[in-house]
Structure formats: structure tokens, C-alpha cells
Amino acid sequence: MILIKILHTSDLHLGKNLSEESFYDDQKYILDEIIKIVKEKDINVVMIPGDIYDKSIPSSEASMMFDKFLTNLSKMNVKVLITSGNHDSNERLSYGSKIFNEFNIHIVTSYEGHIEKISIDDVDFYLLPFLKPFHLKHLMDEKEYETINNSNDMMKWILSRENIDKNKKNILLAHQFVMWDGKLPEQCDSESISLNNVGTLDAIDVNLLDDFDYVALGHIHRPQKIKRDTVRYSGTPLKYSFSEVNDKKSVVIIDTNDFEDIELLELKPLRNMQVLRGTFEEVMNMKPTDDIIKVELEDENTIISPMEEIKKRFKNAIALVFINKYESKEEIALREVKKDASPYELFSVFFNEQNGREMTNDENEYIKSIIKSLKEEE
Ligand SMILES: [Mn+2]
């Protein structure tokens, strides 16, 4: 029995953009950081349960980046275990996978009745690609298929067909929603997973996974454990939405001699992501940075093209919202008005809705004068 050191990461989303800002340099950088960790920590196995690419047709840059990453790992004699996620195209991701097998790179993108198993010394790795119940349809008769109502039923069925050897150590890779005690994992904005109205139809009960010493999960972008330390979402290596600004991104390092001895190694990005909030003046006095920035302006007065100015100070500012009493209203409620309401009456209703108060005398006089001059022009 030898000690195997494993690194778990997921949801690389290579090729991702945010508001047209490319993460290309950031992703290249973070993959190199992971390579450094693999070297420093003497990692033997790298597991990536899904969402290698952001799009089903990855850009050539994204494919090249991943190619280089795999080549680096292969040169270091590291075994790589990959399964597909919901963002990956199974056909594209599996390209070359038969040849890769010979170089200890195992990519599994389909399920044909048994989970593909890779044994390394006394550890069995089960590689389950992203699946939905309909993917099982061709594997059973109609009557049996009718009993699979949700992802939990699907998982039960899949696991009932496996003969898990309890004398060995067992690890599962999966790209799924795993819940504990009816609670869904903590999500963020970059996952873009639309939950059905029940919310739990796609979720798998963590207790189904009790036979595994460790479960390496992908799908949810925020790092977290589910029920026990050894069922985990590693989370993305980078922040991919502004909802993640306060998250700490990391990779998980596992030691097969003691699965409880889990290490979360923080990843330092090339550029961080920040939300700057304040009035325009306050923001313009904040320290300049190359971080990816979202600005939340609190000004009550309209500011003409603030982004232009903001970009001079924060060159990677990519999002701007106004957080004030005007903009925070989703929409002005439709109001019944008299059919023959005058332009002045219509405007006062509008003003009231927008500002939550009546116009002052000065404002009243001002709008009346504008309406009058418009009429005269007519
Ligand atoms: Mn993902």
C-alpha cells in the first residue's frame, strides 16, 4: 500500500468571458499555478470532475491551453482523471481519449451501464460523467425507466449496478447537485444552472454516497463540503462572477492514507475581482488597480457617462450599476391616468413614482415652462 496524493479541482470553464472581458491570461496563469502545486506537493493524481470548457465548442485558445496543461502533467508522470460536465461537449472532450489513456490521462464522457473504474494501487476511482435521467433511457426497458423520476433515482440505479470493493479505498468523481438533509449547496451567479421549480428534482442525497471514502464533486462553483469533509465541491479555480468576490478559491489536496487530512490550498489569481461601492467622487478617489472591477454608484444625481471616467482609473472595470432610490426600483408601476390628462399631469404622476415625492414649487414652475415652450414651438 503506497501513499497517493491527489489534487481535486473542477469547473475550469476554459474560454470563459465575463461581459466580453476575456479570462484567457487569468486561466493560463492559474493552470500554471496548479502545475506548481502539483510539483511542490508531489501530487500523483489530478482529478477534474467536469466543466473543463465553458462552451460546448471551445475556442482554439481554450483547447490549446488545456492541451498544454495536460502535456505538463503527463511530463511529470501525474495521472489525470477527467469527467465531462454539463458545459462540455462529450464528443469534443473525448477526442483522442483512447490514445491519452496510454499516457495516464483518462477522460470519461459517457455512461454505458457501468461507471468506468480506474485502479491505482489500492484505490479505485469511479469516473461518472454528468448525467441526467434521460441519458439512461437506452439502458433499460420502458417499465424500469418509469421508475426513474429524478436524479436521485438515477444515482440509486447507477450505484446499485456497481460492486464496490470495501477492502479497497474508493473515490467517486461526479458532476451533480448533491444535497444534505434537503439543503441544496450554496450557489453563485456563474453556474447558470436553472433549478426546476421544486428545486430538488436534480439533486442527489449525499447519503447515497456513503460507500465512497472521498467524493470529488464538480458543478457548484463555491468550494464547500456536503455533510462530511470528504464529500466536496472544490469550486472553480477562479472567481467567475461578482457574486464570488468574497470567496476564497482553492484546490483540495487529499492523502489516501488519511482521507480526513484534507488540505485546501488557496489559489492566488493574476487579477482579483472586486466590487467598488460609493459615490462617483468616492470611487474616483479609491486606489487604482488592475483587478476586474464592478462599480456600484450611490449618487442620487445623474452622472453622464461615468464609465468613461472610471475606466481611466480602473482599466478593467467591466460593470456599473447605480444603487440609489431611482434605479433600485425594478420598474415604475403602471398607473391609471385620466384619458385626457395634460402633459403636466402625466409628468407629475411619473415624477411621483420615480422619486417618491411631490415636485417642489420650483420644479413645478420649471416643468410648466418647458411644456409651455414646447407647445409654442409646435
Ligand atoms: Mn461549472
Boltz pocket constraint, residues with backbone or C-beta under 6 A from the ligand:
constraints:
  - pocket:
      binder: B
      contacts: [[A, 11], [A, 13], [A, 50], [A, 51], [A, 85], [A, 87], [A, 190], [A, 191], [A, 219], [A, 220], [A, 221]]
      max_distance: 6.0
